Amino acid sequence: MQKLNFSAYEFRVKNSENKLAIFDVIRKKFVLLTPEEWVRQHVVHFLHKERNYPLSLISVEKVVKVNGMNKRYDVVVFKPNGSIDILVECKAPEVKITQETFDQIARYNFQLRANYLFVTNGLSHYFCAMDYEKSAYVFLRELPLYNVNRD
C-alpha cells in the first residue's frame, strides 16, 4: 500500500482468498484492505499513539441518522461522558480534499456536534475546532492531545 503522511505503524495484514485484509484494533477483526481503509487504520493509530486517545473511546464505521437518512461515519472519538469529541472523515489517497468534503463532514456534524473535525486522505490532514456560537470552524495546526479533564 501507498506510504502515507503518518508515522510508521505496525499492522497485521493477511491474504485471504487473494484479497488483503488488515486487522482493525477497534472492531477486533480483519477487514478488507482498501485504500480508504488503509487511511482509516492509520488515523486510528495516530489518534491512539500520537494524540493519546484511549482505544476504548474510538469508534469506527458506525451508522448515524442525518436528516432521517442513514449515513456512516469513518471514525469518531468520544469523550468519557459519551459526547463526541472528534469526527473524522477519511478519503482514499487519490481523492482530493475539497470544499465538498468539508460540506459532507459538516452535514454529519449538525447532528453529532463534535468539538473537532479531522479530514484526511492520508497525505493531507485538516483539523478544525468547532465554534457553534458563530456557526463556523477554525482551522488548527494539530488536534489537541487527549485530556480527560478537557471541557
N, C-alpha and C positions, 0 to 999 in steps of 0.2 A: 504494500500500500504506500501511498504518497507520504513523504515527510511533511509534517505539519508544523506550524509555528507554536509549538508547546515544548515543554521539557520532554526528555525521553522517558517513557514509562514502560514497564514490563506488562505484557498482556498474554493471556492464554489464548492461543489460536489453534484450531484444529481443522482438518479437512474431512468433511462429511459428505459423502455422495458427490464428490468432485466440486463441492462448494465450501468456501472458507467460512468458518464461524468463529466468533470471538466471545469469550466469557464476560458476561456483564455482572459485576460485583453487586449491583443493586438488585437486579431481577434474579440473581443467583442461577443463571442458566446461560448456555451458549445461544447466541443469536446470529443470524446471517450477517456476514461482514460486508456491508455495502459502504460506499464512500461516506454517506451521511452517518452511518453507524460508527465508522472509524473516527469521525469528528466527535460524535456524541460520547464515545468512550474516553477520548482524550479530555473532554470537558469534565466528565465525572472525576477523573484522576486529578485534573487541575484544581477543581473545587476542593477536593479532599486533601491532596498532598501539598498544594501551593497556598491555598487560602484557608486551610484548616477546618473546613466544614465537615462535621461528622457524617459518615455514610448513612446513618440512621435518619438523617434529616433530608436526604436527597431522594427524589422520586424521578423515574424515567418513563417516558411514553405512556401517559395515562390520558384517559378521555375526560374532557371538561365540556360543559354546555356553554356555548357562546351564542346569545340571541336565539336560544331554543334549538341550536344545531350542535351536534356532537363534533368536537374538534379534539385533536390530540396534541398535547404539548410534548416537547422534546425532553427537557429537564426542568424540574422545579426544586428549589431548596426552601424548606420550611424553617420557621423559627420554632423554638421549643414549645411555644403556645399554640402551634398549629397554623398560624397565619403564614402567608407566603412571603418569603424574603427576596428570592431571586427567581425570575422567569428567564429561561434560556431557549433561544431559537437556534437550532443547528442546521446548516446547509452543507451540501457536499462541496468539496474544494473548488470544483469548476463553476459553482453558482456564485455570481457576483452579489454582494450585499448592496441592495438598492433601497430607495425610499419605500418601495412596495414591501420589502422585508420588514422594515420598521413598522409600517402600517399594519402588517399581519400580527406582529407581536403586540402592538398597541391595542388592537381589537381584542385579543385574548386577555390582555391586562385590564381592560374595562371591567371584566367580571372578577378577575383574580386579585387585582390590586396589590401587586408585588411592590416591594421597596426599590428593587433594582431590576434592570433588564440587561441581558447579555446576549448579543447576536454575534455569531461566528460562522465562518466557513472553514475553520481550521487554519486559515492563512491570515485572515484579518479578523480582529476581535474589536467589538464595540461594547462599552459598558456605559450604562446610564443610571442615574438616580432619578426617581420619580418625584415630581413636585405637583401634588394633586391640587393644591390651592391655585396654582397658575395653569393647571391642565397642560403641563409641559414636562419634558425630560431634559436633564442636564448631563452632558457627556462627561465621563470620568476617565482618568488615565488608567485606573485599575479598580477591581472590585475590592471592597473592604475585607480584611481578614475576619474570620469568624470570631464573634464575641458574644457569649451567651447573654451578656447584660445590655447589648445594644438595643435601643428602643425596647 
